Amino acid sequence: MRVDSKILNKTLYIGLTGELDEHAADYTKAELDSLTNAAPMQRVVIDLSGLSFMDSAGVGVLIGRFKKLKARSVPVFLANPAPQTDKVLRMSGIYQIMPLV
């Protein structure tokens, strides 16, 4: 799993590459928490185009970061999921809380 980021116009853009499953969940949580705690931002966009696989553990990672950011009034958006990732996200209902952009 690789986590990349950049800040542009008070938006934190995070790119996830690899497989987001139970084996990568702890690492990904730590990386996302580190990025979101360090950067002043008004919104977060998580680009999922680099994910080759995601399961329910990955959904849990995203929901956990959403809750932490919601407590700080920072909205989270998802972008560019591959078809197989999009299917998992649609089934989970996550787009209700983290809209697709």
PEZI-V459123 format. One record per residue. N is the residue number from 1. RES is the residue in three letters. PHI is phi in whole degrees, 0 to 359 (999 if undefined). OMEGA is omega in whole degrees, -180 to 180 (none if undefined). D_LAST is the distance of its C-alpha to the last C-alpha in Angstrom with 2 decimals. Layout:
# PEZI-V459123
((N/RES/PHI/OMEGA/D_LAST) (N/RES/PHI/OMEGA/D_LAST))
This chain:
# PEZI-V459123
((1/MET/999/175/22.55) (2/ARG/235/179/21.39) (3/VAL/237/178/19.17) (4/ASP/245/179/18.39) (5/SER/208/171/17.13) (6/LYS/203/176/17.18) (7/ILE/245/180/16.94) (8/LEU/216/179/16.05) (9/ASN/52/178/16.46) (10/LYS/64/174/16.61) (11/THR/248/175/13.29) (12/LEU/269/177/14.06) (13/TYR/260/-180/12.20) (14/ILE/239/177/13.47) (15/GLY/250/178/13.92) (16/LEU/251/-179/15.61) (17/THR/228/178/18.13) (18/GLY/118/-180/20.69) (19/GLU/246/178/21.28) (20/LEU/254/-179/20.06) (21/ASP/228/-176/23.00) (22/GLU/298/-180/25.88) (23/HIS/287/-179/27.47) (24/ALA/258/-172/24.60) (25/ALA/299/-177/23.46) (26/ASP/296/178/25.89) (27/TYR/299/-178/25.27) (28/THR/295/176/21.48) (29/LYS/303/-178/21.94) (30/ALA/298/179/24.40) (31/GLU/295/-180/22.32) (32/LEU/295/178/19.24) (33/ASP/297/179/21.71) (34/SER/299/-180/23.51) (35/LEU/295/-175/20.53) (36/THR/284/177/19.28) (37/ASN/279/-175/22.91) (38/ALA/271/-171/23.88) (39/ALA/256/171/21.27) (40/PRO/282/-177/21.08) (41/MET/209/177/17.51) (42/GLN/255/178/15.74) (43/ARG/201/177/12.36) (44/VAL/231/174/11.23) (45/VAL/240/180/8.34) (46/ILE/255/-179/9.64) (47/ASP/272/-176/9.50) (48/LEU/257/-174/11.16) (49/SER/297/-179/12.26) (50/GLY/271/180/15.72) (51/LEU/281/176/16.43) (52/SER/266/180/19.25) (53/PHE/200/172/19.85) (54/MET/210/177/18.74) (55/ASP/239/-176/20.88) (56/SER/296/176/21.33) (57/ALA/296/177/22.31) (58/GLY/294/176/18.93) (59/VAL/299/178/17.32) (60/GLY/299/177/19.96) (61/VAL/300/-179/19.10) (62/LEU/296/180/15.49) (63/ILE/295/177/16.88) (64/GLY/298/179/19.64) (65/ARG/290/177/17.59) (66/PHE/303/-178/15.53) (67/LYS/298/179/18.98) (68/LYS/296/-179/20.36) (69/LEU/286/178/17.67) (70/LYS/298/178/17.76) (71/ALA/298/177/21.49) (72/ARG/259/-179/20.89) (73/SER/60/177/18.50) (74/VAL/250/180/15.62) (75/PRO/288/-180/12.21) (76/VAL/239/178/10.14) (77/PHE/235/177/6.48) (78/LEU/249/-178/6.11) (79/ALA/219/168/5.22) (80/ASN/56/178/7.74) (81/PRO/288/172/10.06) (82/ALA/293/-177/13.39) (83/PRO/308/-178/14.85) (84/GLN/291/177/17.15) (85/THR/289/178/14.69) (86/ASP/302/180/12.39) (87/LYS/299/179/15.72) (88/VAL/298/-178/16.66) (89/LEU/293/178/13.52) (90/ARG/295/180/13.90) (91/MET/295/-179/17.59) (92/SER/282/-177/17.21) (93/GLY/80/-174/15.25) (94/ILE/295/180/13.03) (95/TYR/294/176/9.95) (96/GLN/292/-179/12.37) (97/ILE/251/177/12.41) (98/MET/234/-175/9.25) (99/PRO/298/175/6.34) (100/LEU/276/178/3.80) (101/VAL/242/none/0.00))
